[in-house]
Amino acid sequence: MSNHEFDAGGMGCADGLAGEFRRRMQAIPVGDVLVVTTHDPAAKEDLPPLARMMGHVVRSIEDPGDGRLLVTVERGR
């Protein structure tokens, strides 16, 4: 199992985050983990349901308190 990083910056689901998340998840092996870093607070509500709908497992959602959101997702299929 490997960890992969995706720094989405200020990208949100309304402006491409969902599509880029989908593309990056498909590019990693099943069982690997993608850590998404974003400055979009709405991603906390948008990304986990999308990940689950795609068959992946949301491992954690962290708010380090510096304006970033870290969403850790394991590829399920």
Phi and psi restraints in degrees (range 20) as a CNS / XPLOR table:
assign (resid 1 and name C) (resid 2 and name N)
       (resid 2 and name CA) (resid 2 and name C) 1.0 -120.8 20.0 2
assign (resid 2 and name N) (resid 2 and name CA)
       (resid 2 and name C) (resid 3 and name N) 1.0 154.2 20.0 2
assign (resid 2 and name C) (resid 3 and name N)
       (resid 3 and name CA) (resid 3 and name C) 1.0 -99.9 20.0 2
assign (resid 3 and name N) (resid 3 and name CA)
       (resid 3 and name C) (resid 4 and name N) 1.0 139.3 20.0 2
assign (resid 3 and name C) (resid 4 and name N)
       (resid 4 and name CA) (resid 4 and name C) 1.0 -123.6 20.0 2
assign (resid 4 and name N) (resid 4 and name CA)
       (resid 4 and name C) (resid 5 and name N) 1.0 143.9 20.0 2
assign (resid 4 and name C) (resid 5 and name N)
       (resid 5 and name CA) (resid 5 and name C) 1.0 -108.3 20.0 2
assign (resid 5 and name N) (resid 5 and name CA)
       (resid 5 and name C) (resid 6 and name N) 1.0 140.6 20.0 2
assign (resid 5 and name C) (resid 6 and name N)
       (resid 6 and name CA) (resid 6 and name C) 1.0 -136.6 20.0 2
assign (resid 6 and name N) (resid 6 and name CA)
       (resid 6 and name C) (resid 7 and name N) 1.0 105.6 20.0 2
assign (resid 6 and name C) (resid 7 and name N)
       (resid 7 and name CA) (resid 7 and name C) 1.0 -91.7 20.0 2
assign (resid 7 and name N) (resid 7 and name CA)
       (resid 7 and name C) (resid 8 and name N) 1.0 103.5 20.0 2
assign (resid 7 and name C) (resid 8 and name N)
       (resid 8 and name CA) (resid 8 and name C) 1.0 -85.4 20.0 2
assign (resid 8 and name N) (resid 8 and name CA)
       (resid 8 and name C) (resid 9 and name N) 1.0 -4.5 20.0 2
assign (resid 8 and name C) (resid 9 and name N)
       (resid 9 and name CA) (resid 9 and name C) 1.0 58.1 20.0 2
assign (resid 9 and name N) (resid 9 and name CA)
       (resid 9 and name C) (resid 10 and name N) 1.0 -128.7 20.0 2
assign (resid 9 and name C) (resid 10 and name N)
       (resid 10 and name CA) (resid 10 and name C) 1.0 -93.0 20.0 2
assign (resid 10 and name N) (resid 10 and name CA)
       (resid 10 and name C) (resid 11 and name N) 1.0 6.3 20.0 2
assign (resid 10 and name C) (resid 11 and name N)
       (resid 11 and name CA) (resid 11 and name C) 1.0 -63.3 20.0 2
assign (resid 11 and name N) (resid 11 and name CA)
       (resid 11 and name C) (resid 12 and name N) 1.0 134.5 20.0 2
assign (resid 11 and name C) (resid 12 and name N)
       (resid 12 and name CA) (resid 12 and name C) 1.0 -118.7 20.0 2
assign (resid 12 and name N) (resid 12 and name CA)
       (resid 12 and name C) (resid 13 and name N) 1.0 173.1 20.0 2
assign (resid 12 and name C) (resid 13 and name N)
       (resid 13 and name CA) (resid 13 and name C) 1.0 -61.3 20.0 2
assign (resid 13 and name N) (resid 13 and name CA)
       (resid 13 and name C) (resid 14 and name N) 1.0 -28.6 20.0 2
assign (resid 13 and name C) (resid 14 and name N)
       (resid 14 and name CA) (resid 14 and name C) 1.0 -72.9 20.0 2
assign (resid 14 and name N) (resid 14 and name CA)
       (resid 14 and name C) (resid 15 and name N) 1.0 -22.0 20.0 2
assign (resid 14 and name C) (resid 15 and name N)
       (resid 15 and name CA) (resid 15 and name C) 1.0 -123.9 20.0 2
assign (resid 15 and name N) (resid 15 and name CA)
       (resid 15 and name C) (resid 16 and name N) 1.0 39.4 20.0 2
assign (resid 15 and name C) (resid 16 and name N)
       (resid 16 and name CA) (resid 16 and name C) 1.0 112.5 20.0 2
assign (resid 16 and name N) (resid 16 and name CA)
       (resid 16 and name C) (resid 17 and name N) 1.0 -9.6 20.0 2
assign (resid 16 and name C) (resid 17 and name N)
       (resid 17 and name CA) (resid 17 and name C) 1.0 -60.6 20.0 2
assign (resid 17 and name N) (resid 17 and name CA)
       (resid 17 and name C) (resid 18 and name N) 1.0 -43.2 20.0 2
assign (resid 17 and name C) (resid 18 and name N)
       (resid 18 and name CA) (resid 18 and name C) 1.0 -60.7 20.0 2
assign (resid 18 and name N) (resid 18 and name CA)
       (resid 18 and name C) (resid 19 and name N) 1.0 -46.1 20.0 2
assign (resid 18 and name C) (resid 19 and name N)
       (resid 19 and name CA) (resid 19 and name C) 1.0 -65.8 20.0 2
assign (resid 19 and name N) (resid 19 and name CA)
       (resid 19 and name C) (resid 20 and name N) 1.0 -41.2 20.0 2
assign (resid 19 and name C) (resid 20 and name N)
       (resid 20 and name CA) (resid 20 and name C) 1.0 -69.6 20.0 2
assign (resid 20 and name N) (resid 20 and name CA)
       (resid 20 and name C) (resid 21 and name N) 1.0 -38.3 20.0 2
assign (resid 20 and name C) (resid 21 and name N)
       (resid 21 and name CA) (resid 21 and name C) 1.0 -59.5 20.0 2
assign (resid 21 and name N) (resid 21 and name CA)
       (resid 21 and name C) (resid 22 and name N) 1.0 -47.2 20.0 2
assign (resid 21 and name C) (resid 22 and name N)
       (resid 22 and name CA) (resid 22 and name C) 1.0 -59.1 20.0 2
assign (resid 22 and name N) (resid 22 and name CA)
       (resid 22 and name C) (resid 23 and name N) 1.0 -46.1 20.0 2
assign (resid 22 and name C) (resid 23 and name N)
       (resid 23 and name CA) (resid 23 and name C) 1.0 -62.2 20.0 2
assign (resid 23 and name N) (resid 23 and name CA)
       (resid 23 and name C) (resid 24 and name N) 1.0 -44.1 20.0 2
assign (resid 23 and name C) (resid 24 and name N)
       (resid 24 and name CA) (resid 24 and name C) 1.0 -69.7 20.0 2
assign (resid 24 and name N) (resid 24 and name CA)
       (resid 24 and name C) (resid 25 and name N) 1.0 -36.0 20.0 2
assign (resid 24 and name C) (resid 25 and name N)
       (resid 25 and name CA) (resid 25 and name C) 1.0 -65.3 20.0 2
assign (resid 25 and name N) (resid 25 and name CA)
       (resid 25 and name C) (resid 26 and name N) 1.0 -39.1 20.0 2
assign (resid 25 and name C) (resid 26 and name N)
       (resid 26 and name CA) (resid 26 and name C) 1.0 -68.8 20.0 2
assign (resid 26 and name N) (resid 26 and name CA)
       (resid 26 and name C) (resid 27 and name N) 1.0 -20.3 20.0 2
assign (resid 26 and name C) (resid 27 and name N)
       (resid 27 and name CA) (resid 27 and name C) 1.0 -86.8 20.0 2
assign (resid 27 and name N) (resid 27 and name CA)
       (resid 27 and name C) (resid 28 and name N) 1.0 -8.0 20.0 2
assign (resid 27 and name C) (resid 28 and name N)
       (resid 28 and name CA) (resid 28 and name C) 1.0 -109.4 20.0 2
assign (resid 28 and name N) (resid 28 and name CA)
       (resid 28 and name C) (resid 29 and name N) 1.0 154.7 20.0 2
assign (resid 28 and name C) (resid 29 and name N)
       (resid 29 and name CA) (resid 29 and name C) 1.0 -68.5 20.0 2
assign (resid 29 and name N) (resid 29 and name CA)
       (resid 29 and name C) (resid 30 and name N) 1.0 152.3 20.0 2
assign (resid 29 and name C) (resid 30 and name N)
       (resid 30 and name CA) (resid 30 and name C) 1.0 -56.8 20.0 2
assign (resid 30 and name N) (resid 30 and name CA)
       (resid 30 and name C) (resid 31 and name N) 1.0 133.9 20.0 2
assign (resid 30 and name C) (resid 31 and name N)
       (resid 31 and name CA) (resid 31 and name C) 1.0 96.6 20.0 2
assign (resid 31 and name N) (resid 31 and name CA)
       (resid 31 and name C) (resid 32 and name N) 1.0 -19.3 20.0 2
assign (resid 31 and name C) (resid 32 and name N)
       (resid 32 and name CA) (resid 32 and name C) 1.0 -77.1 20.0 2
assign (resid 32 and name N) (resid 32 and name CA)
       (resid 32 and name C) (resid 33 and name N) 1.0 165.3 20.0 2
assign (resid 32 and name C) (resid 33 and name N)
       (resid 33 and name CA) (resid 33 and name C) 1.0 -119.2 20.0 2
assign (resid 33 and name N) (resid 33 and name CA)
       (resid 33 and name C) (resid 34 and name N) 1.0 135.9 20.0 2
assign (resid 33 and name C) (resid 34 and name N)
       (resid 34 and name CA) (resid 34 and name C) 1.0 -110.4 20.0 2
assign (resid 34 and name N) (resid 34 and name CA)
       (resid 34 and name C) (resid 35 and name N) 1.0 124.8 20.0 2
assign (resid 34 and name C) (resid 35 and name N)
       (resid 35 and name CA) (resid 35 and name C) 1.0 -102.6 20.0 2
assign (resid 35 and name N) (resid 35 and name CA)
       (resid 35 and name C) (resid 36 and name N) 1.0 112.3 20.0 2
assign (resid 35 and name C) (resid 36 and name N)
       (resid 36 and name CA) (resid 36 and name C) 1.0 -96.9 20.0 2
assign (resid 36 and name N) (resid 36 and name CA)
       (resid 36 and name C) (resid 37 and name N) 1.0 124.9 20.0 2
assign (resid 36 and name C) (resid 37 and name N)
       (resid 37 and name CA) (resid 37 and name C) 1.0 -109.0 20.0 2
assign (resid 37 and name N) (resid 37 and name CA)
       (resid 37 and name C) (resid 38 and name N) 1.0 125.4 20.0 2
assign (resid 37 and name C) (resid 38 and name N)
       (resid 38 and name CA) (resid 38 and name C) 1.0 -141.8 20.0 2
assign (resid 38 and name N) (resid 38 and name CA)
       (resid 38 and name C) (resid 39 and name N) 1.0 154.6 20.0 2
assign (resid 38 and name C) (resid 39 and name N)
       (resid 39 and name CA) (resid 39 and name C) 1.0 -101.1 20.0 2
assign (resid 39 and name N) (resid 39 and name CA)
       (resid 39 and name C) (resid 40 and name N) 1.0 4.7 20.0 2
assign (resid 39 and name C) (resid 40 and name N)
       (resid 40 and name CA) (resid 40 and name C) 1.0 -90.2 20.0 2
assign (resid 40 and name N) (resid 40 and name CA)
       (resid 40 and name C) (resid 41 and name N) 1.0 110.8 20.0 2
assign (resid 40 and name C) (resid 41 and name N)
       (resid 41 and name CA) (resid 41 and name C) 1.0 -63.4 20.0 2
assign (resid 41 and name N) (resid 41 and name CA)
       (resid 41 and name C) (resid 42 and name N) 1.0 -25.7 20.0 2
assign (resid 41 and name C) (resid 42 and name N)
       (resid 42 and name CA) (resid 42 and name C) 1.0 -67.9 20.0 2
assign (resid 42 and name N) (resid 42 and name CA)
       (resid 42 and name C) (resid 43 and name N) 1.0 -19.4 20.0 2
assign (resid 42 and name C) (resid 43 and name N)
       (resid 43 and name CA) (resid 43 and name C) 1.0 -61.6 20.0 2
assign (resid 43 and name N) (resid 43 and name CA)
       (resid 43 and name C) (resid 44 and name N) 1.0 -25.0 20.0 2
assign (resid 43 and name C) (resid 44 and name N)
       (resid 44 and name CA) (resid 44 and name C) 1.0 -61.9 20.0 2
assign (resid 44 and name N) (resid 44 and name CA)
       (resid 44 and name C) (resid 45 and name N) 1.0 -32.9 20.0 2
assign (resid 44 and name C) (resid 45 and name N)
       (resid 45 and name CA) (resid 45 and name C) 1.0 -92.7 20.0 2
assign (resid 45 and name N) (resid 45 and name CA)
       (resid 45 and name C) (resid 46 and name N) 1.0 -30.1 20.0 2
assign (resid 45 and name C) (resid 46 and name N)
       (resid 46 and name CA) (resid 46 and name C) 1.0 -87.9 20.0 2
assign (resid 46 and name N) (resid 46 and name CA)
       (resid 46 and name C) (resid 47 and name N) 1.0 -42.7 20.0 2
assign (resid 46 and name C) (resid 47 and name N)
       (resid 47 and name CA) (resid 47 and name C) 1.0 -72.2 20.0 2
assign (resid 47 and name N) (resid 47 and name CA)
       (resid 47 and name C) (resid 48 and name N) 1.0 -45.3 20.0 2
assign (resid 47 and name C) (resid 48 and name N)
       (resid 48 and name CA) (resid 48 and name C) 1.0 -58.3 20.0 2
assign (resid 48 and name N) (resid 48 and name CA)
       (resid 48 and name C) (resid 49 and name N) 1.0 -45.3 20.0 2
assign (resid 48 and name C) (resid 49 and name N)
       (resid 49 and name CA) (resid 49 and name C) 1.0 -63.9 20.0 2
assign (resid 49 and name N) (resid 49 and name CA)
       (resid 49 and name C) (resid 50 and name N) 1.0 -36.3 20.0 2
assign (resid 49 and name C) (resid 50 and name N)
       (resid 50 and name CA) (resid 50 and name C) 1.0 -62.5 20.0 2
assign (resid 50 and name N) (resid 50 and name CA)
       (resid 50 and name C) (resid 51 and name N) 1.0 -46.7 20.0 2
assign (resid 50 and name C) (resid 51 and name N)
       (resid 51 and name CA) (resid 51 and name C) 1.0 -60.0 20.0 2
assign (resid 51 and name N) (resid 51 and name CA)
       (resid 51 and name C) (resid 52 and name N) 1.0 -45.8 20.0 2
assign (resid 51 and name C) (resid 52 and name N)
       (resid 52 and name CA) (resid 52 and name C) 1.0 -64.6 20.0 2
assign (resid 52 and name N) (resid 52 and name CA)
       (resid 52 and name C) (resid 53 and name N) 1.0 -39.9 20.0 2
assign (resid 52 and name C) (resid 53 and name N)
       (resid 53 and name CA) (resid 53 and name C) 1.0 -61.7 20.0 2
assign (resid 53 and name N) (resid 53 and name CA)
       (resid 53 and name C) (resid 54 and name N) 1.0 -32.5 20.0 2
assign (resid 53 and name C) (resid 54 and name N)
       (resid 54 and name CA) (resid 54 and name C) 1.0 -83.0 20.0 2
assign (resid 54 and name N) (resid 54 and name CA)
       (resid 54 and name C) (resid 55 and name N) 1.0 -3.5 20.0 2
assign (resid 54 and name C) (resid 55 and name N)
       (resid 55 and name CA) (resid 55 and name C) 1.0 93.8 20.0 2
assign (resid 55 and name N) (resid 55 and name CA)
       (resid 55 and name C) (resid 56 and name N) 1.0 14.8 20.0 2
assign (resid 55 and name C) (resid 56 and name N)
       (resid 56 and name CA) (resid 56 and name C) 1.0 -99.4 20.0 2
assign (resid 56 and name N) (resid 56 and name CA)
       (resid 56 and name C) (resid 57 and name N) 1.0 167.6 20.0 2
assign (resid 56 and name C) (resid 57 and name N)
       (resid 57 and name CA) (resid 57 and name C) 1.0 -113.1 20.0 2
assign (resid 57 and name N) (resid 57 and name CA)
       (resid 57 and name C) (resid 58 and name N) 1.0 122.1 20.0 2
assign (resid 57 and name C) (resid 58 and name N)
       (resid 58 and name CA) (resid 58 and name C) 1.0 -79.9 20.0 2
assign (resid 58 and name N) (resid 58 and name CA)
       (resid 58 and name C) (resid 59 and name N) 1.0 113.5 20.0 2
assign (resid 58 and name C) (resid 59 and name N)
       (resid 59 and name CA) (resid 59 and name C) 1.0 -81.9 20.0 2
assign (resid 59 and name N) (resid 59 and name CA)
       (resid 59 and name C) (resid 60 and name N) 1.0 -41.6 20.0 2
assign (resid 59 and name C) (resid 60 and name N)
       (resid 60 and name CA) (resid 60 and name C) 1.0 -162.7 20.0 2
assign (resid 60 and name N) (resid 60 and name CA)
       (resid 60 and name C) (resid 61 and name N) 1.0 156.8 20.0 2
assign (resid 60 and name C) (resid 61 and name N)
       (resid 61 and name CA) (resid 61 and name C) 1.0 -131.3 20.0 2
assign (resid 61 and name N) (resid 61 and name CA)
       (resid 61 and name C) (resid 62 and name N) 1.0 115.8 20.0 2
assign (resid 61 and name C) (resid 62 and name N)
       (resid 62 and name CA) (resid 62 and name C) 1.0 -119.7 20.0 2
assign (resid 62 and name N) (resid 62 and name CA)
       (resid 62 and name C) (resid 63 and name N) 1.0 141.0 20.0 2
assign (resid 62 and name C) (resid 63 and name N)
       (resid 63 and name CA) (resid 63 and name C) 1.0 -118.8 20.0 2
assign (resid 63 and name N) (resid 63 and name CA)
       (resid 63 and name C) (resid 64 and name N) 1.0 96.3 20.0 2
assign (resid 63 and name C) (resid 64 and name N)
       (resid 64 and name CA) (resid 64 and name C) 1.0 -68.9 20.0 2
assign (resid 64 and name N) (resid 64 and name CA)
       (resid 64 and name C) (resid 65 and name N) 1.0 -5.9 20.0 2
assign (resid 64 and name C) (resid 65 and name N)
       (resid 65 and name CA) (resid 65 and name C) 1.0 88.0 20.0 2
assign (resid 65 and name N) (resid 65 and name CA)
       (resid 65 and name C) (resid 66 and name N) 1.0 8.5 20.0 2
assign (resid 65 and name C) (resid 66 and name N)
       (resid 66 and name CA) (resid 66 and name C) 1.0 -114.2 20.0 2
assign (resid 66 and name N) (resid 66 and name CA)
       (resid 66 and name C) (resid 67 and name N) 1.0 19.2 20.0 2
assign (resid 66 and name C) (resid 67 and name N)
       (resid 67 and name CA) (resid 67 and name C) 1.0 93.7 20.0 2
assign (resid 67 and name N) (resid 67 and name CA)
       (resid 67 and name C) (resid 68 and name N) 1.0 -7.3 20.0 2
assign (resid 67 and name C) (resid 68 and name N)
       (resid 68 and name CA) (resid 68 and name C) 1.0 -97.4 20.0 2
assign (resid 68 and name N) (resid 68 and name CA)
       (resid 68 and name C) (resid 69 and name N) 1.0 158.8 20.0 2
assign (resid 68 and name C) (resid 69 and name N)
       (resid 69 and name CA) (resid 69 and name C) 1.0 -128.0 20.0 2
assign (resid 69 and name N) (resid 69 and name CA)
       (resid 69 and name C) (resid 70 and name N) 1.0 130.6 20.0 2
assign (resid 69 and name C) (resid 70 and name N)
       (resid 70 and name CA) (resid 70 and name C) 1.0 -112.5 20.0 2
assign (resid 70 and name N) (resid 70 and name CA)
       (resid 70 and name C) (resid 71 and name N) 1.0 117.6 20.0 2
assign (resid 70 and name C) (resid 71 and name N)
       (resid 71 and name CA) (resid 71 and name C) 1.0 -114.9 20.0 2
assign (resid 71 and name N) (resid 71 and name CA)
       (resid 71 and name C) (resid 72 and name N) 1.0 119.0 20.0 2
assign (resid 71 and name C) (resid 72 and name N)
       (resid 72 and name CA) (resid 72 and name C) 1.0 -105.9 20.0 2
assign (resid 72 and name N) (resid 72 and name CA)
       (resid 72 and name C) (resid 73 and name N) 1.0 121.2 20.0 2
assign (resid 72 and name C) (resid 73 and name N)
       (resid 73 and name CA) (resid 73 and name C) 1.0 -128.5 20.0 2
assign (resid 73 and name N) (resid 73 and name CA)
       (resid 73 and name C) (resid 74 and name N) 1.0 131.3 20.0 2
assign (resid 73 and name C) (resid 74 and name N)
       (resid 74 and name CA) (resid 74 and name C) 1.0 -95.8 20.0 2
assign (resid 74 and name N) (resid 74 and name CA)
       (resid 74 and name C) (resid 75 and name N) 1.0 132.7 20.0 2
assign (resid 74 and name C) (resid 75 and name N)
       (resid 75 and name CA) (resid 75 and name C) 1.0 -70.6 20.0 2
assign (resid 75 and name N) (resid 75 and name CA)
       (resid 75 and name C) (resid 76 and name N) 1.0 125.3 20.0 2
assign (resid 75 and name C) (resid 76 and name N)
       (resid 76 and name CA) (resid 76 and name C) 1.0 -96.3 20.0 2
assign (resid 76 and name N) (resid 76 and name CA)
       (resid 76 and name C) (resid 77 and name N) 1.0 -34.6 20.0 2
